[in-house]
């Protein structure tokens, strides 16, 4: 029987080196404890900042939400009751719900479409760069841009310039809005915005149809000096002109040398309520009606005088929220597109090709394979945008004019107005802040749970 010698291979380790001994335990505890202390030392500054900038404001906001406006008395749940009884705050809650439902959905869908459609084209990278470019613009700058885009005047607002151009392509606009006769003129109101002659006209007569109310600078550019009416044959000849001499000196009901004809104005002959003839004035205002107009009253229909189409009231009470959502989608569709394109690049191509070989068309491949496999990425984009829109403030504050800001109100804007407005109530403002926190927490928990689930795969 061989006996193990000291220091030999079969010798047992010293007692203080054995795992079960106190010294070994002290050694392990020492190493672990040192690491925890070092980790705590590195984390302490971050924890202090986190407590000062996040935890303390949350705790104080919850505490302040139970105090009155002055902050000296306990208000109970009165501030929270105001969130559901005040019409302005209820409008903000309703608009926030609209934002959460539509803005992330539209931005994600557009990002998915852009990512899929640009995957196979050579200039797809350039297109993605252009779509993503608005992300480089601040919310303030984007708000100013779209405040100009939605400007009501077509000569300044791009959106209304397009709307007016399309409208005027299919519907002739009026050339003489606000034109009207004077009491001394041979015309009177005919109802519905039209004007008729005070007396019936006879064949062979010369008829004068003077009007005022048109700024000479707004007259048709090819309008010519008006020609005095002259009788001719069996028909009815007349002149419609602007009875106004620039600089003064003209006489009413008389065609003066500097006065212009109302080119393009429509004249109708009406008998017993029916139009029997019509004519359009030339560049010098002269028009001619056939003999069938004998004994009729001449009418200038309302279409000659209706206000020109000025486009859509984008920033009015009914469209201001959709308009601002459109500006948000313009900014964030590029963000969604880039993330979805990154997920699309990681899809196994053999599955897509196998589906095409099996006879699936592109729509079926997209709906049955691409979208389900992109579900995790789509969830990330959707949840991120939902959290983002819950605290939207800049765009609404800048784009919505004062007249419709109440209609476009959202919780973050109402938080600012309640806390720092002319009639500030920090109790209500703190209650709104707590409500926003409660709305964001479920979305964040869903996102954390989804990320953990993805990490375990």
C-alpha positions in Angstrom: 0.0 0.0 0.0 1.5 3.3 -1.1 1.4 6.2 1.3 1.0 9.7 -0.2 4.0 11.8 0.6 3.8 15.5 1.5 3.6 17.6 -1.6 2.9 14.6 -3.7 0.1 14.2 -6.2 -2.0 12.3 -3.8 -1.7 14.7 -0.9 -4.8 16.6 0.2 -4.9 20.4 -0.1 -4.3 22.5 2.9 -7.3 23.1 5.1 -7.5 26.8 4.4 -7.6 26.1 0.6 -10.4 23.6 0.7 -13.7 24.8 -0.7 -15.7 23.9 2.4 -13.4 25.7 4.9 -14.0 29.1 6.4 -11.0 30.6 4.7 -12.2 29.5 1.3 -15.6 30.9 2.1 -14.0 34.2 3.2 -12.1 34.3 0.0 -15.1 33.9 -2.2 -17.2 36.4 -0.2 -14.4 38.8 -0.4 -14.2 38.6 -4.2 -18.0 38.9 -4.6 -18.3 41.6 -2.1 -15.6 43.6 -3.8 -17.4 43.3 -7.2 -20.7 44.5 -5.7 -19.0 47.4 -4.1 -17.3 48.4 -7.3 -20.6 48.0 -9.3 -22.4 50.1 -6.7 -19.8 52.8 -6.9 -20.1 53.0 -10.7 -23.9 52.9 -10.5 -24.3 55.5 -7.7 -24.0 58.6 -9.9 -26.5 57.3 -12.4 -28.8 56.3 -9.6 -28.6 59.7 -8.0 -29.4 61.4 -11.3 -32.2 59.0 -12.0 -33.7 59.7 -8.6 -33.3 63.5 -9.0 -34.6 63.7 -12.6 -37.2 60.9 -12.7 -38.2 59.4 -9.4 -38.5 62.7 -7.4 -40.6 64.5 -10.1 -42.9 61.5 -10.3 -43.4 61.3 -6.6 -43.8 65.1 -6.2 -46.3 65.2 -9.1 -48.4 62.5 -7.5 -48.3 64.4 -4.2 -49.0 67.8 -5.8 -52.0 66.4 -7.7 -53.9 66.0 -4.4 -53.4 69.7 -3.4 -55.5 72.7 -4.4 -54.6 75.4 -6.8 -52.5 77.3 -4.2 -50.8 74.2 -3.0 -51.7 74.9 0.6 -54.8 72.7 1.1 -55.7 69.1 0.5 -58.1 68.8 -2.6 -58.6 65.0 -2.5 -59.7 63.7 -5.9 -61.1 67.0 -7.1 -58.2 67.5 -9.6 -58.8 64.1 -11.0 -62.5 64.7 -11.3 -61.7 67.8 -13.3 -60.0 65.6 -15.9 -63.4 64.1 -16.8 -65.7 67.0 -16.2 -63.8 69.9 -17.8 -64.7 70.1 -21.5 -61.3 71.3 -22.6 -59.5 68.4 -20.9 -62.0 65.9 -22.2 -61.3 67.2 -25.7 -57.6 66.7 -25.0 -58.2 63.1 -23.9 -60.4 62.4 -27.0 -57.7 63.9 -29.3 -55.0 61.8 -27.6 -57.1 58.7 -28.3 -57.3 59.7 -31.9 -53.5 60.3 -32.0 -52.7 56.9 -30.4 -55.0 55.0 -32.8 -54.2 56.7 -36.1 -50.8 58.3 -36.1 -48.7 55.2 -35.2 -50.8 53.0 -37.4 -50.6 55.2 -40.5 -46.8 55.8 -40.0 -46.1 52.1 -39.6 -48.2 51.0 -42.6 -46.5 53.6 -44.8 -43.1 52.5 -43.5 -43.9 48.9 -44.3 -45.1 49.8 -47.8 -42.0 52.0 -48.5 -39.7 49.3 -47.2 -41.2 46.5 -49.2 -41.6 48.5 -52.5 -38.1 49.9 -52.4 -36.4 46.6 -51.7 -35.9 45.6 -55.3 -35.2 48.9 -57.0 -31.8 50.4 -57.7 -32.7 53.8 -56.4 -34.3 52.5 -53.3 -31.5 53.8 -51.1 -32.0 57.3 -52.4 -35.7 57.1 -51.9 -35.2 55.9 -48.3 -32.8 58.8 -47.7 -35.4 61.3 -48.9 -38.2 59.7 -46.8 -36.0 59.6 -43.7 -34.7 63.1 -44.1 -37.6 64.8 -42.1 -36.3 62.9 -39.0 -33.3 65.3 -39.1 -35.7 68.3 -38.7 -36.8 69.3 -35.2 -40.5 69.3 -34.2 -40.3 73.1 -34.0 -39.0 73.4 -37.6 -41.6 70.8 -38.8 -44.4 72.8 -37.1 -43.3 76.0 -38.8 -43.1 74.3 -42.2 -46.6 72.8 -41.9 -48.1 76.0 -40.5 -47.0 77.5 -43.9 -48.1 74.4 -45.8 -51.6 74.7 -44.3 -51.9 78.5 -44.8 -55.4 79.4 -45.9 -54.3 81.8 -48.7 -53.5 79.7 -51.8 -50.6 82.1 -52.8 -48.8 81.1 -49.6 -50.1 77.7 -48.6 -48.9 74.8 -50.7 -51.8 72.5 -49.7 -54.4 75.1 -50.7 -52.5 76.0 -53.8 -52.9 72.4 -55.0 -56.5 72.2 -53.9 -57.4 75.4 -55.8 -55.5 74.3 -58.9 -57.3 71.0 -59.0 -60.7 72.7 -58.3 -60.2 75.3 -61.0 -59.2 72.7 -63.5 -62.7 71.2 -63.3 -64.8 74.1 -62.2 -64.6 77.6 -63.7 -63.9 80.2 -61.1 -65.7 83.5 -61.0 -64.0 86.5 -62.6 -65.8 89.2 -60.7 -66.4 88.4 -57.1 -68.2 91.2 -55.1 -69.1 93.1 -58.3 -72.5 94.8 -57.9 -74.5 97.7 -59.4 -75.1 101.1 -57.9 -78.7 102.4 -57.3 -78.4 104.7 -60.3 -77.5 101.7 -62.6 -80.3 100.0 -64.7 -79.8 96.8 -62.6 -81.3 95.4 -59.4 -80.9 92.4 -57.2 -82.5 89.3 -58.8 -82.2 86.9 -55.9 -79.6 84.2 -55.2 -76.8 86.6 -55.8 -77.8 87.5 -59.4 -78.7 90.9 -60.9 -81.4 91.6 -63.5 -82.4 94.7 -65.5 -85.1 96.8 -64.0 -87.0 96.8 -67.3 -87.5 94.4 -70.2 -85.4 94.9 -73.3 -86.5 95.2 -76.9 -85.0 94.0 -80.1 -82.8 96.6 -81.8 -82.0 98.3 -78.5 -78.6 99.0 -77.0 -78.3 97.9 -73.4 -75.9 99.1 -70.8 -74.9 96.8 -67.9 -72.5 98.8 -65.7 -71.1 97.4 -62.4 -68.7 98.5 -59.7 -66.9 96.7 -56.9 -64.1 95.2 -58.8 -60.5 96.3 -58.1 -59.0 97.4 -61.4 -55.9 95.3 -60.6 -58.1 92.2 -60.3 -59.6 92.6 -63.8 -58.7 90.1 -66.5 -55.3 90.9 -67.9 -56.6 90.9 -71.5 -59.6 93.1 -70.8 -59.9 96.0 -73.2 -61.3 99.5 -72.9 -65.1 99.2 -72.9 -67.0 100.0 -76.2 -70.2 102.0 -75.9 -73.2 99.9 -76.8 -74.8 100.5 -80.2 -78.1 99.1 -81.6 -77.8 96.7 -84.5 -80.5 94.8 -86.5 -83.1 92.6 -84.8 -80.9 91.4 -82.0 -80.0 93.0 -78.7 -76.5 94.4 -78.3 -75.1 95.7 -75.1 -72.0 96.4 -73.1 -71.1 95.2 -69.6 -68.2 97.2 -68.1 -66.6 98.4 -64.9 -68.2 101.8 -64.3 -65.2 103.1 -62.5 -62.4 105.4 -63.7 -59.1 105.0 -61.9 -58.1 108.4 -60.5 -61.7 109.7 -60.6 -63.5 111.9 -63.2 -65.8 109.3 -64.7 -69.6 109.6 -65.0 -72.1 106.9 -63.9 -73.9 105.0 -66.7 -71.5 106.3 -69.3 -68.6 104.4 -70.8 -65.6 106.6 -70.2 -62.3 106.1 -72.1 -60.4 104.5 -69.2 -63.1 102.1 -68.1 -62.6 98.4 -69.0 -65.0 95.8 -70.3 -66.1 92.9 -68.1 -64.6 90.2 -70.3 -66.2 86.8 -69.9 -69.2 87.8 -67.9 -72.3 85.8 -68.7 -75.6 87.5 -69.7 -78.9 85.6 -69.9 -82.2 86.6 -71.4 -85.1 85.4 -69.1 -88.8 85.2 -70.0 -91.4 83.8 -67.5 -88.6 82.4 -65.4 -86.9 80.5 -68.3 -83.6 81.3 -70.0 -84.3 81.9 -73.7 -80.8 83.0 -74.7 -77.4 83.7 -73.3 -74.2 85.4 -74.4 -70.7 86.0 -73.1 -69.1 89.5 -73.1 -66.0 90.0 -75.2 -62.8 91.7 -74.1 -64.4 95.1 -74.6 -67.5 94.1 -72.7 -69.8 93.8 -75.8 -72.3 91.0 -76.0 -75.0 90.2 -78.6 -78.3 88.3 -78.0 -80.6 87.0 -80.7 -84.1 88.3 -81.5 -85.6 85.7 -79.3 -84.6 87.8 -76.3 -87.1 90.5 -77.3 -89.2 91.4 -74.3 -87.0 89.5 -71.8 -85.2 90.8 -68.8 -81.4 90.5 -68.9 -79.9 88.7 -66.0 -76.3 88.4 -64.8 -76.3 85.0 -63.0 -74.7 84.5 -59.6 -71.9 82.4 -61.1 -70.4 85.6 -62.3 -70.0 86.9 -58.7 -69.4 84.0 -56.4 -66.3 84.1 -54.2 -63.3 82.3 -55.7 -62.5 78.9 -54.3 -59.8 79.4 -51.6 -59.1 75.8 -50.8 -59.7 73.8 -47.6 -59.7 75.2 -44.1 -57.0 72.8 -43.0 -56.5 74.5 -39.6 -60.2 74.9 -38.9 -62.0 73.1 -36.0 -62.9 70.0 -38.0 -59.6 69.3 -39.8 -56.9 70.7 -37.5 -56.2 67.4 -35.8 -56.0 65.3 -39.0 -53.8 68.0 -40.5 -51.3 67.9 -37.6 -51.3 64.1 -37.6 -50.4 64.3 -41.3 -47.3 66.4 -40.4 -46.4 63.8 -37.7 -46.6 61.0 -40.3 -44.5 63.0 -42.7 -41.8 63.1 -40.0 -41.9 59.6 -38.6 -42.8 57.4 -41.6 -39.1 57.4 -42.5 -38.2 56.1 -39.0 -40.7 53.3 -39.4 -39.4 52.5 -42.9 -35.8 52.2 -41.8 -36.5 49.9 -38.9 -38.8 47.7 -41.0 -36.3 47.7 -43.9 -33.6 46.4 -41.4 -36.0 43.6 -40.3 -36.8 42.8 -43.9 -33.2 42.4 -44.8 -32.9 39.7 -42.1 -35.7 37.5 -43.4 -34.6 34.1 -44.8 -35.0 34.5 -48.5 -35.4 30.7 -49.0 -38.8 30.9 -47.4 -39.9 33.6 -49.8 -38.6 31.8 -52.8 -40.1 28.5 -51.7 -43.5 30.2 -51.5 -43.1 31.7 -55.0 -42.1 28.3 -56.3 -45.2 26.7 -54.8 -47.3 29.2 -56.8 -47.9 32.0 -54.3 -48.3 35.4 -55.9 -46.5 38.5 -54.5 -49.6 39.6 -52.4 -49.9 36.2 -50.9 -46.1 36.1 -50.1 -46.4 39.5 -48.5 -49.6 38.8 -46.5 -48.8 35.2 -45.4 -45.0 35.2 -45.0 -43.5 38.7 -44.9 -45.9 40.4 -42.5 -46.0 37.5 -40.0 -42.2 37.2 -39.9 -41.9 41.0 -39.5 -44.4 41.0 -36.6 -41.8 41.6 -33.9 -40.3 44.6 -35.8 -43.8 46.0 -36.5 -44.6 45.7 -32.8 -41.4 47.6 -31.9 -42.2 50.4 -34.3 -45.9 50.6 -33.3 -45.2 50.6 -29.6 -42.4 53.2 -29.9 -44.7 55.5 -31.9 -47.5 55.1 -29.5 -45.3 56.2 -26.6 -44.1 59.1 -28.7 -47.6 60.4 -29.6 -48.9 60.2 -26.0 -46.5 63.0 -25.2 -46.9 65.0 -28.5 -46.8 68.7 -27.8 -44.6 70.7 -30.2 -46.5 70.2 -33.4 -49.9 70.9 -31.9 -48.7 74.0 -30.1 -47.0 75.5 -33.2 -49.4 74.4 -36.1 -52.8 75.0 -34.5 -53.8 78.7 -34.6 -55.2 80.3 -31.5 -58.8 80.1 -32.9 -58.7 76.3 -33.1 -56.1 75.3 -30.5 -58.8 74.1 -28.2 -60.1 71.8 -30.9 -56.6 70.4 -31.5 -55.8 70.2 -27.8 -53.9 67.1 -26.4 -52.9 66.1 -22.9 -49.3 67.3 -23.1 -50.4 70.7 -24.4 -53.2 70.9 -21.7 -50.5 70.0 -19.1 -48.5 73.0 -20.2 -51.6 75.3 -20.4 -52.9 74.2 -17.0 -49.5 74.5 -15.3 -48.2 77.7 -16.9 -51.2 79.4 -18.5 -52.8 82.7 -17.4 -55.0 80.8 -14.9 -52.5 78.2 -13.8 -53.6 75.4 -11.6 -50.7 73.2 -10.7 -53.0 70.7 -9.0 -54.8 70.0 -12.3 -51.5 70.1 -14.2 -50.0 67.5 -11.9 -53.1 65.3 -12.2 -52.7 65.5 -16.0 -49.1 64.5 -15.7 -50.1 61.5 -13.5 -52.7 60.5 -16.1 -50.1 60.6 -18.9 -47.8 58.4 -16.7 -50.6 55.9 -16.2 -51.3 55.8 -19.9 -47.7 55.3 -20.8 -46.9 52.5 -18.2 -49.1 49.8 -19.8 -47.5 50.4 -23.2 -44.0 50.3 -21.7 -44.8 47.1 -19.8 -46.0 45.5 -23.0 -42.8 46.5 -24.7 -40.6 45.2 -21.9 -42.5 41.9 -21.8 -42.2 41.5 -25.5 -38.4 42.3 -25.4 -37.9 39.7 -22.7 -39.8 37.1 -24.7 -37.7 37.8 -27.8 -34.5 37.5 -25.6 -35.5 34.0 -24.5 -35.8 32.7 -28.1 
